[in-house]
Amino acid sequence: MHKWEYLTTPLMIHNTAAILNNWGAEGWELVQVVTGPEGGLVAYLKREQRED
């Protein structure tokens, strides 16, 4: 069975691609982008949990 870990991060509109590419390079997959409670964008990402 897969186990997942999750991450949320704010997205700055002028730097969105760079932010997502950096997380993607670390194995994070974008799940969803939503408007945060204060109006900015928030990205939800996941990756398979690494076994130690």
C-alpha positions as CSV (number, residue, x, y, z in Angstrom):
1,M,0.0,0.0,0.0
2,H,1.3,3.5,-0.8
3,K,1.7,6.0,1.9
4,W,1.7,9.7,1.0
5,E,3.0,12.8,2.6
6,Y,1.5,16.2,1.8
7,L,2.7,19.8,1.5
8,T,1.0,23.1,1.1
9,T,2.8,26.2,-0.1
10,P,1.8,29.7,-1.1
11,L,2.4,30.6,-4.8
12,M,3.6,34.0,-5.8
13,I,1.9,34.8,-9.1
14,H,5.1,36.2,-10.7
15,N,7.1,33.1,-9.8
16,T,4.7,30.2,-10.0
17,A,6.5,28.0,-12.5
18,A,9.8,28.3,-10.6
19,I,8.2,27.4,-7.3
20,L,6.4,24.3,-8.7
21,N,9.5,23.2,-10.7
22,N,11.6,23.3,-7.5
23,W,9.1,21.2,-5.6
24,G,8.7,18.8,-8.6
25,A,12.5,18.3,-8.7
26,E,12.2,17.0,-5.1
27,G,9.6,14.5,-6.1
28,W,6.4,16.5,-5.2
29,E,3.4,16.2,-7.5
30,L,0.9,19.1,-7.8
31,V,-2.5,18.0,-6.7
32,Q,-4.5,21.2,-6.6
33,V,-4.2,25.0,-6.5
34,V,-6.8,26.9,-4.6
35,T,-7.4,30.5,-3.4
36,G,-6.2,30.8,0.2
37,P,-8.2,32.4,3.0
38,E,-6.4,35.7,2.5
39,G,-6.8,35.7,-1.3
40,G,-3.5,34.4,-2.5
41,L,-2.9,31.1,-4.3
42,V,-2.0,27.9,-2.3
43,A,-0.6,24.8,-3.9
44,Y,-1.3,21.3,-2.5
45,L,1.4,18.7,-3.3
46,K,2.0,15.1,-2.5
47,R,4.7,12.5,-2.8
48,E,5.1,8.9,-1.8
49,Q,6.4,8.6,1.7
50,R,10.0,7.5,1.7
51,E,10.9,4.4,3.7
52,D,13.7,5.0,6.2
